[in-house]
Amino acid sequence: MKIVVSLLSSFVLFAVLIVSCDTSQAPPTTVEEKEPLAFNAPQPEYTVTVTEAELASPRKELKGQLNGVNITIDYGSPSTKGRAIWGSLVPYGEVWRTGANEATRFTIDKTVLVGEAELAAGTYSLFTIPTEKEWEIIFNKVVDQWGAYEYDNTKDVLRVPAQPVSVDSSSTTLEFRLAPGKIVMQWDKLILPIPLTEA
């Protein structure tokens, strides 16, 4: 009888160990799991060209097509240089140029939906207001402006919310890329997906 009880106890202990080692319910640890960028889906074609390499924060231009829409993003690409970025170099709760030097310029050749809001074809300056939990994406009709020093919110065409995602991998420079159904900004250990589809 003691042998049976001992075997039963051993079996129960073994079952508990198996359950406790099950990682199927473990929290997500990769970008793909945390934020569905659909890396396994066909990727949009795009190129990123350095247009002003001599600057401390080189000027770059992304060109590509997403959901039938031709997109150009012209941006300054700052480096971390060992600095704390979010909530420090880039303060929370303040309008940010979303890059360096001149404000980022965003061009589309068709009307699109940014999230669920419509944005007409054209060129805009792209600003953001970062916070720890939610960002605000701003499209402003004053295209050529230096940083956000003369930013005028009465010239805003559209404001939409976006959810930042913290990731383990770090990008030492600010970069934009295209992913299925969205534009993605990444810098330091943060990515910001901006859903975009043809209207």
N, C-alpha and C positions, 0 to 999 in steps of 0.2 A: 504493500500500500504506500509506503514511504517513497519507494522508487517511482511509482506512478505519479504521485504528487510532485516529486522533484522534476520528473520529465515534463509534466504539465507546466510547472513554473518556468522551466527553461524555455519551453515553447512560447509562452506568453511574453517573456523578456525578449526573445528573438523577434517576435512580431512587432513589439513596441519599437525596437531598434530600427527595423525596416521602415516603419511609418515615419519615425523621426528623421531618417535619412532621405526621405522622399523630397526631391527638389522641384517637383512639378509645380508647386505652389510658391516657389521662392520669388521674392520681389525682382522686377526686371533690373538687369545690370548693364544692358547694352543700349546704344542709341536706338537700334531697331525695335527693341522691346519697349523702351520708355516712350518713344515717339514714333509712330508708324510712318517712316519716310518711304516705305515700300521699295527698299533697295532691291528686292527680288523682281520687281516689275520692270518693264522696259524703261530705261532712263531717258529723259529729254536730252537732246543734243545741244551743247552750248560750248562756247569758248570764253576764256578770260585772258585778256591782253593787257600788258603793262603799257600804259600810254605816256606816263611821266615817271621814269625810273629814278631820276635824280633827286626827287623829293624824299624827305625823311619818312613820310608816309606815302609811298608810291601811289599814283593815280592808276586805277585799273578800270577796264570796261568789260562787262559780261554781255555777250550777245548769244541769244538762243531762241528756241521756240518751245512754248508750253501750251498744250491743248489748242494748237492752231493759232496761237497768239505770238507774234514776234516781240521779243522783250530785249531792252537794253538797260543795263544798270551801270552808271558811271559813278565811281566811288573812290574815296581816299582810303588806303589800307594801313591803318596804324598797327604797331607792334606792341606786345605787352611789355617788353623790356624789363621783366621782373616786377612790374607794378601790379597792385591790386586794381582790378578793373571795375567790377560791378558794385555800385554803392560807394565808390571812391573816385577813381579817375572819371568814371561816368556816373554822376550822382543819380540817385533815385528821385523820381517825382519831378524831374526837369526835362524840358525839351532838348533833345540831343540830335545832332546832325547825322547820326548813324554812319559814322565814318570819321574822316579827318579833313581838315582844310575846308574846301568848298562843300556845300551841302550835297548829299547824294542825289543824283538825277535818275529818274525812273521813267522809261518810255515804253509805251505799248501802242500797237497799231490797230487794235480792236477794242471795243467795249468789253470789260471783264467784270466778273464778280470777285471781289476781295472778301473772302468769307461769304456773307450773304448780301453784301452791299455792292451796288453798281458803280464802276469807275469808267468814265468815257475814255476813248482813245486819246492819246496826247502825251506830253512830257510834263512831269511834276518833280518838285523837290520832295525827297522822302525823309521825314523826321520820325522819331519815336519818343515816347515817354516811358522809360523803363521803371519798373518797380520789382520787388522781389517775387511777386506772384502773378502779375499780369502786366503786359505792356499795351500801350496804345500806339497804333500805326497811323501816321498822318501823311496825307498827300496834299501838298500845298501848290498853288498855281504860280507862285513866284519861283521860276526855275533857277535863275542865276543869283545865288546869294552865298556869302561867306559864313560858314557855320550856321549857328542859330541866333547870331547877334542882332539881326534885324528881322527875325521871324515875326510874322504877323498872323495871328490865328484867324483874323477875319478873311484871310486869303485861303483858308483851308477848303479843300474840295471834298475830302472824305476823312473820317476817323473811324478806325475799327479796332477792336481788341484782339490780342494774340497772346498765346500762352508760351512763355519761355520754358526750355527744358534743360536741366543740368545734366552734364555728361561727364564721364570719367576721362575721356581723351581731351587733350587741350590743343587749341589752335593758337599759335603765337601771333598770328596776324588776323585781322578782321577780313573775312571772305564772304562772298555771296555765291550760291550755286542754285541750280534748278533741280528739283526732285519731282516725281509724279504728283501733279496736282498742287504744287506749292513752290514758292521761293523760300530759300533757307539762308539766313544769316548765321554765321558762326564766328565766335571770338572767345578766347580763353576757354573755360569749361561750360559754355552756354551755347545753345542753338535756339534760333527763333524761327519757327516755321510760319509762313504767311500763306494761307490757302488762296489759290487763284485759279479760276476757271473761266472759260469763255461764256459771256452772257447769252 
